[in-house]
Amino acid sequence: MKEIDPGELERLASALRLAESALEEALEAAENLGSFDRRFDVPRAVGGAQRLVGNALEAVDAARRP
């Protein structure tokens, strides 16, 4: 397996935590706005992005384990 740079791993984790926080705010705003776009469900799309970020954070956590 490839050597993992701990600094880059922390950089990734930090960026993902920021994304997670931003997506929480976006979801709250989207839910407050309700159905404003007929093409797609914005809160659902943001929720999907949250799940992807969560999966990436789990991968970072797993990479940190010896």
CHARMM internal coordinates of N, CA and C (Angstrom, degrees):
IC EDIT
DIST 1 N 1 CA 1.4466
DIST 1 CA 1 C 1.5328
ANGL 1 N 1 CA 1 C 109.50
DIST 1 C 2 N 1.3127
ANGL 1 CA 1 C 2 N 116.51
DIHE 1 N 1 CA 1 C 2 N 147.32
DIST 2 N 2 CA 1.4552
ANGL 1 C 2 N 2 CA 123.04
DIHE 1 CA 1 C 2 N 2 CA -178.58
DIST 2 CA 2 C 1.5300
ANGL 2 N 2 CA 2 C 110.82
DIHE 1 C 2 N 2 CA 2 C -67.85
DIST 2 C 3 N 1.3300
ANGL 2 CA 2 C 3 N 116.52
DIHE 2 N 2 CA 2 C 3 N 142.36
DIST 3 N 3 CA 1.4676
ANGL 2 C 3 N 3 CA 122.61
DIHE 2 CA 2 C 3 N 3 CA 175.52
DIST 3 CA 3 C 1.5309
ANGL 3 N 3 CA 3 C 109.04
DIHE 2 C 3 N 3 CA 3 C -64.90
DIST 3 C 4 N 1.3197
ANGL 3 CA 3 C 4 N 116.07
DIHE 3 N 3 CA 3 C 4 N 134.24
DIST 4 N 4 CA 1.4633
ANGL 3 C 4 N 4 CA 120.76
DIHE 3 CA 3 C 4 N 4 CA -178.14
DIST 4 CA 4 C 1.5208
ANGL 4 N 4 CA 4 C 109.04
DIHE 3 C 4 N 4 CA 4 C -104.40
DIST 4 C 5 N 1.3158
ANGL 4 CA 4 C 5 N 116.10
DIHE 4 N 4 CA 4 C 5 N 125.15
DIST 5 N 5 CA 1.4651
ANGL 4 C 5 N 5 CA 122.45
DIHE 4 CA 4 C 5 N 5 CA 178.31
DIST 5 CA 5 C 1.5270
ANGL 5 N 5 CA 5 C 108.63
DIHE 4 C 5 N 5 CA 5 C -74.48
DIST 5 C 6 N 1.3351
ANGL 5 CA 5 C 6 N 118.53
DIHE 5 N 5 CA 5 C 6 N 114.30
DIST 6 N 6 CA 1.4633
ANGL 5 C 6 N 6 CA 121.02
DIHE 5 CA 5 C 6 N 6 CA -177.87
DIST 6 CA 6 C 1.5302
ANGL 6 N 6 CA 6 C 113.00
DIHE 5 C 6 N 6 CA 6 C -60.87
DIST 6 C 7 N 1.3301
ANGL 6 CA 6 C 7 N 116.88
DIHE 6 N 6 CA 6 C 7 N -32.52
DIST 7 N 7 CA 1.4653
ANGL 6 C 7 N 7 CA 120.09
DIHE 6 CA 6 C 7 N 7 CA 178.25
DIST 7 CA 7 C 1.5186
ANGL 7 N 7 CA 7 C 111.91
DIHE 6 C 7 N 7 CA 7 C -65.36
DIST 7 C 8 N 1.3234
ANGL 7 CA 7 C 8 N 115.59
DIHE 7 N 7 CA 7 C 8 N -43.89
DIST 8 N 8 CA 1.4692
ANGL 7 C 8 N 8 CA 119.80
DIHE 7 CA 7 C 8 N 8 CA 178.45
DIST 8 CA 8 C 1.5238
ANGL 8 N 8 CA 8 C 110.87
DIHE 7 C 8 N 8 CA 8 C -68.41
DIST 8 C 9 N 1.3158
ANGL 8 CA 8 C 9 N 116.21
DIHE 8 N 8 CA 8 C 9 N -35.26
DIST 9 N 9 CA 1.4639
ANGL 8 C 9 N 9 CA 120.38
DIHE 8 CA 8 C 9 N 9 CA 177.90
DIST 9 CA 9 C 1.5291
ANGL 9 N 9 CA 9 C 109.98
DIHE 8 C 9 N 9 CA 9 C -63.59
DIST 9 C 10 N 1.3305
ANGL 9 CA 9 C 10 N 116.63
DIHE 9 N 9 CA 9 C 10 N -42.50
DIST 10 N 10 CA 1.4656
ANGL 9 C 10 N 10 CA 120.41
DIHE 9 CA 9 C 10 N 10 CA 177.82
DIST 10 CA 10 C 1.5243
ANGL 10 N 10 CA 10 C 110.78
DIHE 9 C 10 N 10 CA 10 C -67.17
DIST 10 C 11 N 1.3231
ANGL 10 CA 10 C 11 N 116.54
DIHE 10 N 10 CA 10 C 11 N -37.65
DIST 11 N 11 CA 1.4731
ANGL 10 C 11 N 11 CA 120.68
DIHE 10 CA 10 C 11 N 11 CA 176.79
DIST 11 CA 11 C 1.5288
ANGL 11 N 11 CA 11 C 110.67
DIHE 10 C 11 N 11 CA 11 C -60.54
DIST 11 C 12 N 1.3240
ANGL 11 CA 11 C 12 N 115.75
DIHE 11 N 11 CA 11 C 12 N -44.33
DIST 12 N 12 CA 1.4608
ANGL 11 C 12 N 12 CA 120.85
DIHE 11 CA 11 C 12 N 12 CA 177.96
DIST 12 CA 12 C 1.5214
ANGL 12 N 12 CA 12 C 110.77
DIHE 11 C 12 N 12 CA 12 C -63.07
DIST 12 C 13 N 1.3292
ANGL 12 CA 12 C 13 N 116.51
DIHE 12 N 12 CA 12 C 13 N -46.10
DIST 13 N 13 CA 1.4646
ANGL 12 C 13 N 13 CA 120.44
DIHE 12 CA 12 C 13 N 13 CA -179.84
DIST 13 CA 13 C 1.5223
ANGL 13 N 13 CA 13 C 110.98
DIHE 12 C 13 N 13 CA 13 C -60.21
DIST 13 C 14 N 1.3164
ANGL 13 CA 13 C 14 N 116.54
DIHE 13 N 13 CA 13 C 14 N -42.21
DIST 14 N 14 CA 1.4622
ANGL 13 C 14 N 14 CA 121.12
DIHE 13 CA 13 C 14 N 14 CA 179.76
DIST 14 CA 14 C 1.5272
ANGL 14 N 14 CA 14 C 111.23
DIHE 13 C 14 N 14 CA 14 C -62.70
DIST 14 C 15 N 1.3256
ANGL 14 CA 14 C 15 N 116.17
DIHE 14 N 14 CA 14 C 15 N -45.38
DIST 15 N 15 CA 1.4680
ANGL 14 C 15 N 15 CA 120.35
DIHE 14 CA 14 C 15 N 15 CA 179.05
DIST 15 CA 15 C 1.5274
ANGL 15 N 15 CA 15 C 111.02
DIHE 14 C 15 N 15 CA 15 C -63.88
DIST 15 C 16 N 1.3182
ANGL 15 CA 15 C 16 N 116.84
DIHE 15 N 15 CA 15 C 16 N -38.87
DIST 16 N 16 CA 1.4658
ANGL 15 C 16 N 16 CA 120.44
DIHE 15 CA 15 C 16 N 16 CA 179.19
DIST 16 CA 16 C 1.5243
ANGL 16 N 16 CA 16 C 111.25
DIHE 15 C 16 N 16 CA 16 C -67.40
DIST 16 C 17 N 1.3367
ANGL 16 CA 16 C 17 N 117.25
DIHE 16 N 16 CA 16 C 17 N -37.41
DIST 17 N 17 CA 1.4676
ANGL 16 C 17 N 17 CA 119.70
DIHE 16 CA 16 C 17 N 17 CA 177.05
DIST 17 CA 17 C 1.5272
ANGL 17 N 17 CA 17 C 110.70
DIHE 16 C 17 N 17 CA 17 C -65.05
DIST 17 C 18 N 1.3354
ANGL 17 CA 17 C 18 N 116.79
DIHE 17 N 17 CA 17 C 18 N -39.02
DIST 18 N 18 CA 1.4666
ANGL 17 C 18 N 18 CA 120.20
DIHE 17 CA 17 C 18 N 18 CA 176.07
DIST 18 CA 18 C 1.5289
ANGL 18 N 18 CA 18 C 110.73
DIHE 17 C 18 N 18 CA 18 C -63.30
DIST 18 C 19 N 1.3306
ANGL 18 CA 18 C 19 N 115.92
DIHE 18 N 18 CA 18 C 19 N -42.83
DIST 19 N 19 CA 1.4649
ANGL 18 C 19 N 19 CA 120.37
DIHE 18 CA 18 C 19 N 19 CA 178.17
DIST 19 CA 19 C 1.5217
ANGL 19 N 19 CA 19 C 110.56
DIHE 18 C 19 N 19 CA 19 C -62.75
DIST 19 C 20 N 1.3201
ANGL 19 CA 19 C 20 N 116.08
DIHE 19 N 19 CA 19 C 20 N -41.05
DIST 20 N 20 CA 1.4647
ANGL 19 C 20 N 20 CA 120.98
DIHE 19 CA 19 C 20 N 20 CA 179.25
DIST 20 CA 20 C 1.5294
ANGL 20 N 20 CA 20 C 110.53
DIHE 19 C 20 N 20 CA 20 C -60.09
DIST 20 C 21 N 1.3177
ANGL 20 CA 20 C 21 N 116.03
DIHE 20 N 20 CA 20 C 21 N -44.56
DIST 21 N 21 CA 1.4609
ANGL 20 C 21 N 21 CA 121.27
DIHE 20 CA 20 C 21 N 21 CA 179.26
DIST 21 CA 21 C 1.5309
ANGL 21 N 21 CA 21 C 111.08
DIHE 20 C 21 N 21 CA 21 C -64.50
DIST 21 C 22 N 1.3250
ANGL 21 CA 21 C 22 N 116.50
DIHE 21 N 21 CA 21 C 22 N -44.66
DIST 22 N 22 CA 1.4634
ANGL 21 C 22 N 22 CA 120.73
DIHE 21 CA 21 C 22 N 22 CA 179.40
DIST 22 CA 22 C 1.5240
ANGL 22 N 22 CA 22 C 111.12
DIHE 21 C 22 N 22 CA 22 C -63.19
DIST 22 C 23 N 1.3187
ANGL 22 CA 22 C 23 N 116.86
DIHE 22 N 22 CA 22 C 23 N -39.34
DIST 23 N 23 CA 1.4592
ANGL 22 C 23 N 23 CA 120.42
DIHE 22 CA 22 C 23 N 23 CA 179.62
DIST 23 CA 23 C 1.5228
ANGL 23 N 23 CA 23 C 111.81
DIHE 22 C 23 N 23 CA 23 C -68.24
DIST 23 C 24 N 1.3258
ANGL 23 CA 23 C 24 N 117.63
DIHE 23 N 23 CA 23 C 24 N -33.39
DIST 24 N 24 CA 1.4664
ANGL 23 C 24 N 24 CA 120.24
DIHE 23 CA 23 C 24 N 24 CA 175.31
DIST 24 CA 24 C 1.5258
ANGL 24 N 24 CA 24 C 110.10
DIHE 23 C 24 N 24 CA 24 C -61.76
DIST 24 C 25 N 1.3401
ANGL 24 CA 24 C 25 N 116.28
DIHE 24 N 24 CA 24 C 25 N -44.52
DIST 25 N 25 CA 1.4666
ANGL 24 C 25 N 25 CA 120.89
DIHE 24 CA 24 C 25 N 25 CA 177.58
DIST 25 CA 25 C 1.5278
ANGL 25 N 25 CA 25 C 110.78
DIHE 24 C 25 N 25 CA 25 C -63.83
DIST 25 C 26 N 1.3243
ANGL 25 CA 25 C 26 N 116.22
DIHE 25 N 25 CA 25 C 26 N -42.91
DIST 26 N 26 CA 1.4638
ANGL 25 C 26 N 26 CA 120.57
DIHE 25 CA 25 C 26 N 26 CA -179.64
DIST 26 CA 26 C 1.5222
ANGL 26 N 26 CA 26 C 111.06
DIHE 25 C 26 N 26 CA 26 C -63.41
DIST 26 C 27 N 1.3205
ANGL 26 CA 26 C 27 N 117.08
DIHE 26 N 26 CA 26 C 27 N -40.92
DIST 27 N 27 CA 1.4610
ANGL 26 C 27 N 27 CA 120.48
DIHE 26 CA 26 C 27 N 27 CA 179.70
DIST 27 CA 27 C 1.5199
ANGL 27 N 27 CA 27 C 110.55
DIHE 26 C 27 N 27 CA 27 C -64.63
DIST 27 C 28 N 1.3197
ANGL 27 CA 27 C 28 N 116.53
DIHE 27 N 27 CA 27 C 28 N -43.36
DIST 28 N 28 CA 1.4631
ANGL 27 C 28 N 28 CA 119.58
DIHE 27 CA 27 C 28 N 28 CA 178.88
DIST 28 CA 28 C 1.5274
ANGL 28 N 28 CA 28 C 110.73
DIHE 27 C 28 N 28 CA 28 C -61.11
DIST 28 C 29 N 1.3288
ANGL 28 CA 28 C 29 N 116.72
DIHE 28 N 28 CA 28 C 29 N -44.71
DIST 29 N 29 CA 1.4628
ANGL 28 C 29 N 29 CA 120.43
DIHE 28 CA 28 C 29 N 29 CA 178.98
DIST 29 CA 29 C 1.5279
ANGL 29 N 29 CA 29 C 111.13
DIHE 28 C 29 N 29 CA 29 C -64.11
DIST 29 C 30 N 1.3332
ANGL 29 CA 29 C 30 N 116.88
DIHE 29 N 29 CA 29 C 30 N -43.08
DIST 30 N 30 CA 1.4671
ANGL 29 C 30 N 30 CA 120.67
DIHE 29 CA 29 C 30 N 30 CA -179.91
DIST 30 CA 30 C 1.5221
ANGL 30 N 30 CA 30 C 110.95
DIHE 29 C 30 N 30 CA 30 C -63.39
DIST 30 C 31 N 1.3376
ANGL 30 CA 30 C 31 N 116.65
DIHE 30 N 30 CA 30 C 31 N -40.43
DIST 31 N 31 CA 1.4635
ANGL 30 C 31 N 31 CA 119.68
DIHE 30 CA 30 C 31 N 31 CA 178.26
DIST 31 CA 31 C 1.5263
ANGL 31 N 31 CA 31 C 110.95
DIHE 30 C 31 N 31 CA 31 C -66.65
DIST 31 C 32 N 1.3278
ANGL 31 CA 31 C 32 N 117.28
DIHE 31 N 31 CA 31 C 32 N -37.10
DIST 32 N 32 CA 1.4619
ANGL 31 C 32 N 32 CA 120.97
DIHE 31 CA 31 C 32 N 32 CA 177.96
DIST 32 CA 32 C 1.5256
ANGL 32 N 32 CA 32 C 111.54
DIHE 31 C 32 N 32 CA 32 C -65.85
DIST 32 C 33 N 1.3319
ANGL 32 CA 32 C 33 N 116.88
DIHE 32 N 32 CA 32 C 33 N -34.13
DIST 33 N 33 CA 1.4608
ANGL 32 C 33 N 33 CA 121.02
DIHE 32 CA 32 C 33 N 33 CA 179.92
DIST 33 CA 33 C 1.5238
ANGL 33 N 33 CA 33 C 112.31
DIHE 32 C 33 N 33 CA 33 C -75.64
DIST 33 C 34 N 1.3089
ANGL 33 CA 33 C 34 N 116.99
DIHE 33 N 33 CA 33 C 34 N -27.40
DIST 34 N 34 CA 1.4596
ANGL 33 C 34 N 34 CA 120.44
DIHE 33 CA 33 C 34 N 34 CA -178.78
DIST 34 CA 34 C 1.5187
ANGL 34 N 34 CA 34 C 111.27
DIHE 33 C 34 N 34 CA 34 C 75.64
DIST 34 C 35 N 1.3283
ANGL 34 CA 34 C 35 N 116.06
DIHE 34 N 34 CA 34 C 35 N -153.52
DIST 35 N 35 CA 1.4624
ANGL 34 C 35 N 35 CA 122.02
DIHE 34 CA 34 C 35 N 35 CA -176.72
DIST 35 CA 35 C 1.5233
ANGL 35 N 35 CA 35 C 109.57
DIHE 34 C 35 N 35 CA 35 C -83.06
DIST 35 C 36 N 1.3160
ANGL 35 CA 35 C 36 N 116.57
DIHE 35 N 35 CA 35 C 36 N 96.68
DIST 36 N 36 CA 1.4613
ANGL 35 C 36 N 36 CA 119.47
DIHE 35 CA 35 C 36 N 36 CA -179.01
DIST 36 CA 36 C 1.5263
ANGL 36 N 36 CA 36 C 112.27
DIHE 35 C 36 N 36 CA 36 C -111.23
DIST 36 C 37 N 1.3101
ANGL 36 CA 36 C 37 N 117.60
DIHE 36 N 36 CA 36 C 37 N -5.07
DIST 37 N 37 CA 1.4628
ANGL 36 C 37 N 37 CA 121.26
DIHE 36 CA 36 C 37 N 37 CA -179.81
DIST 37 CA 37 C 1.5236
ANGL 37 N 37 CA 37 C 108.65
DIHE 36 C 37 N 37 CA 37 C -133.94
DIST 37 C 38 N 1.3141
ANGL 37 CA 37 C 38 N 116.34
DIHE 37 N 37 CA 37 C 38 N 121.56
DIST 38 N 38 CA 1.4673
ANGL 37 C 38 N 38 CA 120.75
DIHE 37 CA 37 C 38 N 38 CA -177.51
DIST 38 CA 38 C 1.5176
ANGL 38 N 38 CA 38 C 112.87
DIHE 37 C 38 N 38 CA 38 C -75.22
DIST 38 C 39 N 1.3292
ANGL 38 CA 38 C 39 N 117.32
DIHE 38 N 38 CA 38 C 39 N -18.85
DIST 39 N 39 CA 1.4663
ANGL 38 C 39 N 39 CA 120.23
DIHE 38 CA 38 C 39 N 39 CA -174.77
DIST 39 CA 39 C 1.5153
ANGL 39 N 39 CA 39 C 112.68
DIHE 38 C 39 N 39 CA 39 C -72.24
DIST 39 C 40 N 1.3213
ANGL 39 CA 39 C 40 N 116.97
DIHE 39 N 39 CA 39 C 40 N -38.70
DIST 40 N 40 CA 1.4616
ANGL 39 C 40 N 40 CA 119.01
DIHE 39 CA 39 C 40 N 40 CA 179.79
DIST 40 CA 40 C 1.5180
ANGL 40 N 40 CA 40 C 110.62
DIHE 39 C 40 N 40 CA 40 C -157.15
DIST 40 C 41 N 1.3101
ANGL 40 CA 40 C 41 N 115.29
DIHE 40 N 40 CA 40 C 41 N 164.23
DIST 41 N 41 CA 1.4595
ANGL 40 C 41 N 41 CA 124.02
DIHE 40 CA 40 C 41 N 41 CA -177.39
DIST 41 CA 41 C 1.5312
ANGL 41 N 41 CA 41 C 108.58
DIHE 40 C 41 N 41 CA 41 C -87.50
DIST 41 C 42 N 1.3258
ANGL 41 CA 41 C 42 N 116.51
DIHE 41 N 41 CA 41 C 42 N 101.35
DIST 42 N 42 CA 1.4625
ANGL 41 C 42 N 42 CA 121.35
DIHE 41 CA 41 C 42 N 42 CA -175.53
DIST 42 CA 42 C 1.5316
ANGL 42 N 42 CA 42 C 112.06
DIHE 41 C 42 N 42 CA 42 C -61.20
DIST 42 C 43 N 1.3490
ANGL 42 CA 42 C 43 N 119.77
DIHE 42 N 42 CA 42 C 43 N -47.72
DIST 43 N 43 CA 1.4699
ANGL 42 C 43 N 43 CA 118.24
DIHE 42 CA 42 C 43 N 43 CA 178.67
DIST 43 CA 43 C 1.5310
ANGL 43 N 43 CA 43 C 112.91
DIHE 42 C 43 N 43 CA 43 C -58.21
DIST 43 C 44 N 1.3097
ANGL 43 CA 43 C 44 N 116.14
DIHE 43 N 43 CA 43 C 44 N -37.04
DIST 44 N 44 CA 1.4679
ANGL 43 C 44 N 44 CA 119.34
DIHE 43 CA 43 C 44 N 44 CA 179.16
DIST 44 CA 44 C 1.5286
ANGL 44 N 44 CA 44 C 110.77
DIHE 43 C 44 N 44 CA 44 C -67.07
DIST 44 C 45 N 1.3258
ANGL 44 CA 44 C 45 N 116.72
DIHE 44 N 44 CA 44 C 45 N -39.98
DIST 45 N 45 CA 1.4691
ANGL 44 C 45 N 45 CA 120.53
DIHE 44 CA 44 C 45 N 45 CA 178.35
DIST 45 CA 45 C 1.5270
ANGL 45 N 45 CA 45 C 110.75
DIHE 44 C 45 N 45 CA 45 C -63.97
DIST 45 C 46 N 1.3249
ANGL 45 CA 45 C 46 N 116.97
DIHE 45 N 45 CA 45 C 46 N -42.19
DIST 46 N 46 CA 1.4646
ANGL 45 C 46 N 46 CA 120.72
DIHE 45 CA 45 C 46 N 46 CA 178.53
DIST 46 CA 46 C 1.5314
ANGL 46 N 46 CA 46 C 109.66
DIHE 45 C 46 N 46 CA 46 C -65.69
DIST 46 C 47 N 1.3220
ANGL 46 CA 46 C 47 N 116.69
DIHE 46 N 46 CA 46 C 47 N -39.97
DIST 47 N 47 CA 1.4624
ANGL 46 C 47 N 47 CA 120.47
DIHE 46 CA 46 C 47 N 47 CA 176.77
DIST 47 CA 47 C 1.5227
ANGL 47 N 47 CA 47 C 111.68
DIHE 46 C 47 N 47 CA 47 C -60.24
DIST 47 C 48 N 1.3192
ANGL 47 CA 47 C 48 N 116.46
DIHE 47 N 47 CA 47 C 48 N -38.86
DIST 48 N 48 CA 1.4641
ANGL 47 C 48 N 48 CA 120.51
DIHE 47 CA 47 C 48 N 48 CA 176.75
DIST 48 CA 48 C 1.5218
ANGL 48 N 48 CA 48 C 111.59
DIHE 47 C 48 N 48 CA 48 C -63.98
DIST 48 C 49 N 1.3213
ANGL 48 CA 48 C 49 N 115.90
DIHE 48 N 48 CA 48 C 49 N -40.92
DIST 49 N 49 CA 1.4671
ANGL 48 C 49 N 49 CA 119.81
DIHE 48 CA 48 C 49 N 49 CA 177.11
DIST 49 CA 49 C 1.5277
ANGL 49 N 49 CA 49 C 110.62
DIHE 48 C 49 N 49 CA 49 C -63.61
DIST 49 C 50 N 1.3313
ANGL 49 CA 49 C 50 N 116.55
DIHE 49 N 49 CA 49 C 50 N -37.73
DIST 50 N 50 CA 1.4696
ANGL 49 C 50 N 50 CA 120.21
DIHE 49 CA 49 C 50 N 50 CA 177.35
DIST 50 CA 50 C 1.5287
ANGL 50 N 50 CA 50 C 110.98
DIHE 49 C 50 N 50 CA 50 C -61.28
DIST 50 C 51 N 1.3125
ANGL 50 CA 50 C 51 N 116.54
DIHE 50 N 50 CA 50 C 51 N -42.13
DIST 51 N 51 CA 1.4681
ANGL 50 C 51 N 51 CA 120.14
DIHE 50 CA 50 C 51 N 51 CA 179.29
DIST 51 CA 51 C 1.5328
ANGL 51 N 51 CA 51 C 111.05
DIHE 50 C 51 N 51 CA 51 C -63.58
DIST 51 C 52 N 1.3224
ANGL 51 CA 51 C 52 N 117.02
DIHE 51 N 51 CA 51 C 52 N -40.24
DIST 52 N 52 CA 1.4632
ANGL 51 C 52 N 52 CA 120.46
DIHE 51 CA 51 C 52 N 52 CA 178.57
DIST 52 CA 52 C 1.5259
ANGL 52 N 52 CA 52 C 111.38
DIHE 51 C 52 N 52 CA 52 C -64.13
DIST 52 C 53 N 1.3269
ANGL 52 CA 52 C 53 N 116.71
DIHE 52 N 52 CA 52 C 53 N -42.56
DIST 53 N 53 CA 1.4653
ANGL 52 C 53 N 53 CA 120.47
DIHE 52 CA 52 C 53 N 53 CA 177.94
DIST 53 CA 53 C 1.5273
ANGL 53 N 53 CA 53 C 109.63
DIHE 52 C 53 N 53 CA 53 C -64.38
DIST 53 C 54 N 1.3226
ANGL 53 CA 53 C 54 N 116.58
DIHE 53 N 53 CA 53 C 54 N -40.89
DIST 54 N 54 CA 1.4615
ANGL 53 C 54 N 54 CA 120.28
DIHE 53 CA 53 C 54 N 54 CA 177.01
DIST 54 CA 54 C 1.5182
ANGL 54 N 54 CA 54 C 111.99
DIHE 53 C 54 N 54 CA 54 C -60.31
DIST 54 C 55 N 1.3227
ANGL 54 CA 54 C 55 N 116.67
DIHE 54 N 54 CA 54 C 55 N -41.32
DIST 55 N 55 CA 1.4705
ANGL 54 C 55 N 55 CA 120.88
DIHE 54 CA 54 C 55 N 55 CA 177.54
DIST 55 CA 55 C 1.5273
ANGL 55 N 55 CA 55 C 110.73
DIHE 54 C 55 N 55 CA 55 C -62.96
DIST 55 C 56 N 1.3262
ANGL 55 CA 55 C 56 N 116.47
DIHE 55 N 55 CA 55 C 56 N -41.27
DIST 56 N 56 CA 1.4610
ANGL 55 C 56 N 56 CA 120.02
DIHE 55 CA 55 C 56 N 56 CA 179.37
DIST 56 CA 56 C 1.5271
ANGL 56 N 56 CA 56 C 110.89
DIHE 55 C 56 N 56 CA 56 C -65.49
DIST 56 C 57 N 1.3295
ANGL 56 CA 56 C 57 N 117.52
DIHE 56 N 56 CA 56 C 57 N -38.87
DIST 57 N 57 CA 1.4660
ANGL 56 C 57 N 57 CA 120.78
DIHE 56 CA 56 C 57 N 57 CA 177.21
DIST 57 CA 57 C 1.5268
ANGL 57 N 57 CA 57 C 111.12
DIHE 56 C 57 N 57 CA 57 C -64.11
DIST 57 C 58 N 1.3225
ANGL 57 CA 57 C 58 N 116.96
DIHE 57 N 57 CA 57 C 58 N -38.18
DIST 58 N 58 CA 1.4690
ANGL 57 C 58 N 58 CA 120.43
DIHE 57 CA 57 C 58 N 58 CA 175.91
DIST 58 CA 58 C 1.5302
ANGL 58 N 58 CA 58 C 110.61
DIHE 57 C 58 N 58 CA 58 C -62.30
DIST 58 C 59 N 1.3215
ANGL 58 CA 58 C 59 N 116.72
DIHE 58 N 58 CA 58 C 59 N -39.26
DIST 59 N 59 CA 1.4646
ANGL 58 C 59 N 59 CA 120.49
DIHE 58 CA 58 C 59 N 59 CA 178.61
DIST 59 CA 59 C 1.5278
ANGL 59 N 59 CA 59 C 110.58
DIHE 58 C 59 N 59 CA 59 C -64.88
DIST 59 C 60 N 1.3255
ANGL 59 CA 59 C 60 N 116.77
DIHE 59 N 59 CA 59 C 60 N -40.14
DIST 60 N 60 CA 1.4674
ANGL 59 C 60 N 60 CA 120.65
DIHE 59 CA 59 C 60 N 60 CA 177.67
DIST 60 CA 60 C 1.5251
ANGL 60 N 60 CA 60 C 109.79
DIHE 59 C 60 N 60 CA 60 C -63.46
DIST 60 C 61 N 1.3229
ANGL 60 CA 60 C 61 N 116.65
DIHE 60 N 60 CA 60 C 61 N -45.33
DIST 61 N 61 CA 1.4690
ANGL 60 C 61 N 61 CA 120.23
DIHE 60 CA 60 C 61 N 61 CA 178.50
DIST 61 CA 61 C 1.5269
ANGL 61 N 61 CA 61 C 111.16
DIHE 60 C 61 N 61 CA 61 C -59.47
DIST 61 C 62 N 1.3151
ANGL 61 CA 61 C 62 N 116.42
DIHE 61 N 61 CA 61 C 62 N -41.87
DIST 62 N 62 CA 1.4652
ANGL 61 C 62 N 62 CA 120.39
DIHE 61 CA 61 C 62 N 62 CA 179.35
DIST 62 CA 62 C 1.5310
ANGL 62 N 62 CA 62 C 110.96
DIHE 61 C 62 N 62 CA 62 C -65.07
DIST 62 C 63 N 1.3222
ANGL 62 CA 62 C 63 N 116.69
DIHE 62 N 62 CA 62 C 63 N -37.27
DIST 63 N 63 CA 1.4646
ANGL 62 C 63 N 63 CA 120.43
DIHE 62 CA 62 C 63 N 63 CA -179.75
DIST 63 CA 63 C 1.5268
ANGL 63 N 63 CA 63 C 111.66
DIHE 62 C 63 N 63 CA 63 C -68.78
DIST 63 C 64 N 1.3163
ANGL 63 CA 63 C 64 N 117.05
DIHE 63 N 63 CA 63 C 64 N -25.04
DIST 64 N 64 CA 1.4712
ANGL 63 C 64 N 64 CA 120.94
DIHE 63 CA 63 C 64 N 64 CA 179.50
DIST 64 CA 64 C 1.5228
ANGL 64 N 64 CA 64 C 112.41
DIHE 63 C 64 N 64 CA 64 C -75.88
DIST 64 C 65 N 1.3154
ANGL 64 CA 64 C 65 N 116.81
DIHE 64 N 64 CA 64 C 65 N -23.26
DIST 65 N 65 CA 1.4710
ANGL 64 C 65 N 65 CA 120.21
DIHE 64 CA 64 C 65 N 65 CA -178.31
DIST 65 CA 65 C 1.5211
ANGL 65 N 65 CA 65 C 110.58
DIHE 64 C 65 N 65 CA 65 C -72.31
DIST 65 C 66 N 1.3351
ANGL 65 CA 65 C 66 N 115.58
DIHE 65 N 65 CA 65 C 66 N 140.76
DIST 66 N 66 CA 1.4808
ANGL 65 C 66 N 66 CA 118.78
DIHE 65 CA 65 C 66 N 66 CA 179.52
DIST 66 CA 66 C 1.5223
ANGL 66 N 66 CA 66 C 112.55
DIHE 65 C 66 N 66 CA 66 C -70.09
END
COOR INIT
IC SEED 1 N 1 CA 1 C
IC BUILD
